[in-house]
Structures are given as C-alpha cells and as structure tokens.
Amino acid sequence: MNGIFLCLRDDDSFHTLIIKKSVGKYTFFCSLGYSGGGIYDEFYGKFKYTDQNVITGFYSNSLGSGEWEEKITSVKFDSTDKRFKVQKEDLFELMDTNDNKIQNQILEEISEFVYWGYDEETEEEYDEPILKDIDLNMFRKLPNSNQFKNVNWNDSLLELTNSDLWNLSLRFN
C-alpha cells in the first residue's frame, strides 16, 4: 500500500491529499491540494536521493498530462534563506510507459478519497476537490490537527514542500 497523507480544513472539508509510492530506487509523489486564493493545484513527481543525499528526478504540475515538465538536477538546503534550493531544467518530455502506468494507478487511488475533475461514477464535473464519505479510521490522526496519515506514510522527500517548485500551501518542517 502507498503512503497517504490527508489534510482537512477545520470544518472537515478537503484541503490536501498526498500519495507516495515507492518503486525501486524512485518515490512517486502525487499531490492534490489547496494552494491559496481559492485555487487547488496538482503536483506529480518521480524522485530519488543520490549517494550524496541530494534529490534528483522529474515533476509536472499536472496529475494527468503524461508529460514531465521539469528535470530536477539538485535539491539542497540553503542555510542563509532557510529553504531548499532547486536546480532544474525545462524538459517537456512524455513519460515512459511505466511512469504513465504508475500515474494512472495513483489517480485511481485519489478517486477513492475525493470527487475531482470529471467523475465517471456520478457523471459530474467538479471544479474543486470534495472529500468523499470515507472512513477516517484507516488513518492515524496527528495530535492537535485535522491531519491524517496511514501506516505507510514516511517523511522521505518532504523537504520538497519547502522549495520553490512546490505550489501547494501545505508544507512540512
């Protein structure tokens, strides 16, 4: 099972869903969440740590495009700015068959938790994600928050959420 992190607003409505799936040396990082100003954004990436503990990989700001927009050559902590600096290059390259297959599997998993985009079950188009009626007991609730994670969630690659490539409002320390 994949690592799942779910954040709800104070009124228990949807805020952010992150799913992480490890395949070989890579971790696929798929996010749908609030980015501010009434806007929800998407993020899909394929990352790994190098032997020097530097993050490299690929990402797209779309969950369904089938295309990598950027190549990450380095993510390192900048102690002056107290942020992670990302070195990247434009890529705009189609994902290979395996990466596309993993993307589709994760999209199916997202649809278990939220109504979003066009929903085939309801035949409705959703402008913003809406939390489905799910059993939150499958998660462990984090203390003093409305955040939940499953047993497979880990802190790997969360430093990406404190970089300029991350467009969602939810960030991890």
N, C-alpha and C positions, 0 to 999 in steps of 0.2 A: 504494500500500500504506500501511497505517496504521503509526503509531509504536507499537512494542511494547516493554514493559519486563517482564522476568520475574525474580523473586527466588526462589531456592530455599534451603531450610534446609541446614545442614552435611551432613545425610545425603542430600541431593539430592531430598528430598520438596518438595512445593509449599508456598510461602509467600504470594506475591503476584503477580498479573498485572495490568498496567495497559495499556490500549489507548487511544491518542489518534487521533482522526480529524478532520481539518480540512475544513470545508465552508463556503465563502465566508469571512465575517469571524468565524465561530464555530469553536471547537475543542470537540469532544465528548470527554469524559474518562470512561472506563469502567474501574472497578477492582473486583477481587475479591481479598480477601486477609485475612491474619491480623490480628486486632485485639487479641489478648491473651486470656488466661484460657481458652484452648481454643476461642475463638469466631472465626468468619470473618464478615466484613461485606462489604457491597457499596456502591458509590458510582457514580452516573451523573450527569453534568453537561454543561451547554452553556454555554460561557463565551467572553468576548471581552475584549480590552483596549480601553478608551476612548481618546480622543485624549490624555487626561491620564495615560495608562498605569495606569489603575485597572481592576480586574477587575469585570465585571458578568456576570450570567447567571442560570441556574436549576440546581437539582440535586434529586436524590432519593436516598435511602439504599436504594433497591431497583433492581435491574437490569431487572426485568420488569414493573413496575407500570403503565407507560404514563402516569404522573402526575408532574408536577413538584411537589415538596413545598414548596420554598422558592424565593424570588426573592432573588438577591444584588444589592444596590444598590451595594456598595463593599467592596473588599478592600484595605486599606492597611497598611503596616508601622508598628508601634508600637515606636519605638526604646527606650522605657522597659522594656517587657516582652519585647523581642526576639522578638516574634511578630507574625503578621499578624492584624489585627482585621477581622472580617467584620460588615458591616451587612446584615441580611437581614430578610425579612418572610415570614410564612406565605403560601403560595399555594394548594396543593392544587387544581391545575388540570390537566386532561387535556392531554397533549402533542398538538401538531398532527400531522397525518398524516406529514409529512416527518421530524419528530423521532422519531416512533414507528418509522418505517421504518429510520432510522439505528440506533436502539437494537436492533432485531431483527438487522440486519446484524452489529453488533458482538457480539451474543450468539452468533451462529453462529460468529464468529471465535474467541470464548472457548472454544467447544466443540471447536475443533481442538486446544487445548492441555490442557484439563482435563476430567475427569469431574466433574460437579457438578449438583446437583438431580436431576431425572428425566432419564435419558439414554435416548433412543429407540433408539439402536444396541444397547445392552446390556439395555434394559428394566429397569434398576436405578435405585434412588433412592440418591443419595449425600448423606450428612449433611454432609460436609465435602469440599472440592475435593481431587481426586487428580490429580497430573500424569500425562498420557498419555505413552506412549513416543514422544517427539518427537526430532527431530534438532536438537540444540542448536547445530550448526554454522551454522544460519541466523542466529545471533546473534553479536555480539561480546561476549566475556566481559570484565567490568570487572576491573581488577587487584585482587588481594588480596580477592576477594569471591566469592560464589556468585550474582552478579547478572549479567544479560544484557540487551542491548538490540539491536534491529535497526537498520539503517542509517537508517530514517526517524524514529527517536526523537529528540526535541529537548527542551530544558529549559523550553519555554514552559508557563506556568501551574503549574509545580511549587511555587510559593510557597503554593498552596492546601493542600499537605500539611503545612504548618506553621501551620495555623489551627485554630480550634475546630470547624469543620464537618467536618474530615477524621477519620474514626473508625478508619482502618487504622493498624497500628503502623509500617509502612514510611514514612519521611519523607525528604525531600531537603533539602539545605542551600540 
